[in-house]
């Protein structure tokens, strides 16, 4: 059974940091790209970052570059999203998702409708 389980969300003040984790199981981790997405109330889901498990290539949305860092521990089948300098506008439910690398090029990493598997999400709230 495929599972993606996010953790690490919470309430933090503006300027603070959080580290999200996405633990994956039930599929061959190295064959997949793992993406982080977020959805705020009333807004469309948007891509935050993505990492290719096979070669470590990383991708970021412009609005998080230099603040967020994605990484993976392939031995643990876990992807992390280190979020620094958080802003109130980062408040959202954060999801991790997986897609087979051969089916989605890195240039299209943000196309969330093409991801196969999703976690349940973790709430991130940034207070001003």
C-alpha positions as MATLAB code, in Angstrom:
seq = 'XXXXXXXXXXXXXXXXXXXXXXXXXXXXXXXXXXXXXXXXXXXXXXXXXXXXXXXXXXXXXXXXXXXXXXXXXXXXXXXXXXXXXXXXXXXXXXXXXXXXXXXXXXXXXXXXXXXXXXXXXXXXXXXX';
ca = [
       0.000    0.000    0.000;
       1.381    3.389   -0.996;
       1.587    5.872    1.822;
       2.878    9.402    2.144;
       2.763   10.772    5.655;
       3.553   14.410    6.361;
       4.566   15.770    9.728;
       6.157   18.842   11.224;
       3.500   21.464   10.667;
       2.381   23.858   13.370;
       2.018   27.428   14.478;
       5.003   29.734   14.207;
       5.589   33.468   14.316;
       6.619   35.382   11.222;
      10.344   35.013   10.669;
      10.410   31.607   12.301;
      11.219   28.186   10.899;
       9.632   24.774   10.516;
      10.822   21.522    9.006;
       8.263   19.340    7.316;
       8.841   15.643    6.738;
       7.268   13.321    4.203;
       7.722    9.621    4.915;
       7.049    7.434    1.895;
       6.353    3.726    1.665;
       4.863    1.202   -0.722;
       6.729    2.227   -3.871;
      10.263    2.350   -5.248;
      11.382    5.665   -3.841;
      14.278    6.156   -6.260;
      11.926    6.075   -9.271;
       9.885    9.037   -8.128;
       9.906   12.779   -7.808;
       8.541   13.992   -4.499;
       6.875   17.359   -4.498;
       5.635   19.705   -1.811;
       2.456   21.611   -2.506;
       0.316   23.921   -0.451;
      -3.249   25.097   -0.452;
      -4.605   28.072    1.419;
      -8.350   28.525    2.013;
     -10.088   29.662   -1.149;
      -6.972   29.303   -3.256;
      -5.765   26.763   -5.762;
      -3.160   24.237   -4.773;
       0.319   25.421   -5.773;
       3.715   23.894   -6.103;
       6.318   24.768   -3.504;
       9.277   22.519   -4.274;
      10.224   19.163   -5.703;
      13.129   16.747   -5.545;
      14.061   13.868   -7.811;
      14.939   10.902   -5.637;
      17.206    9.380   -8.265;
      19.632   12.231   -8.769;
      18.736   14.827   -6.153;
      17.682   17.502   -8.638;
      15.664   20.176   -6.908;
      13.073   22.686   -8.053;
      11.509   25.632   -6.288;
       8.697   28.067   -6.780;
       9.974   31.611   -7.101;
       8.171   32.706   -3.962;
      10.165   30.321   -1.736;
      13.611   30.462   -3.273;
      16.327   31.205   -0.714;
      13.865   30.624    2.141;
      12.941   26.953    1.734;
      15.232   23.979    1.155;
      14.132   20.538    0.039;
      16.219   17.465    0.744;
      15.830   13.721    0.881;
      17.173   10.806    2.862;
      16.825    7.911    0.455;
      17.812    5.396    3.127;
      14.751    6.466    5.095;
      12.500    7.144    2.080;
      11.870   10.552    3.547;
      11.821   14.030    2.035;
      12.205   17.170    4.089;
      11.217   20.758    3.538;
      13.135   23.206    5.676;
      11.195   26.454    5.798;
      12.932   29.565    7.087;
      11.911   33.219    7.262;
       8.284   32.218    7.235;
       5.688   34.798    6.313;
       1.969   34.962    7.111;
       1.262   34.321    3.433;
       2.944   30.917    3.796;
      -0.014   29.813    5.899;
      -1.606   26.800    4.215;
      -2.036   23.067    4.346;
       1.144   21.534    2.989;
       1.002   18.262    1.091;
       3.662   15.981   -0.267;
       3.021   14.006   -3.410;
       4.826   11.506   -5.593;
       5.030   10.963   -9.327;
       7.176    8.591  -11.348;
      10.093   10.567  -12.706;
       9.777    9.128  -16.199;
       6.210   10.405  -16.464;
       6.817   14.000  -15.413;
       9.809   16.033  -16.470;
      11.480   18.232  -13.941;
      10.454   21.337  -15.844;
       6.802   20.468  -15.101;
       7.251   19.554  -11.455;
       4.581   22.018  -10.294;
       1.744   20.378  -12.256;
       0.021   18.908   -9.250;
      -2.768   17.179  -11.178;
      -0.180   14.801  -12.643;
       1.005   13.434   -9.313;
      -0.098    9.916   -8.468;
       0.045    9.744   -4.702;
      -0.724   12.283   -1.994;
      -0.344   12.589    1.718;
      -3.047   13.826    4.037;
      -1.473   17.237    4.545;
      -0.088   19.141    7.500;
      -1.215   22.589    8.591;
       1.302   25.418    8.697;
       0.142   28.643   10.306;
       2.361   31.713   10.432;
       1.225   34.494   12.711;
       2.159   38.128   12.149;
];
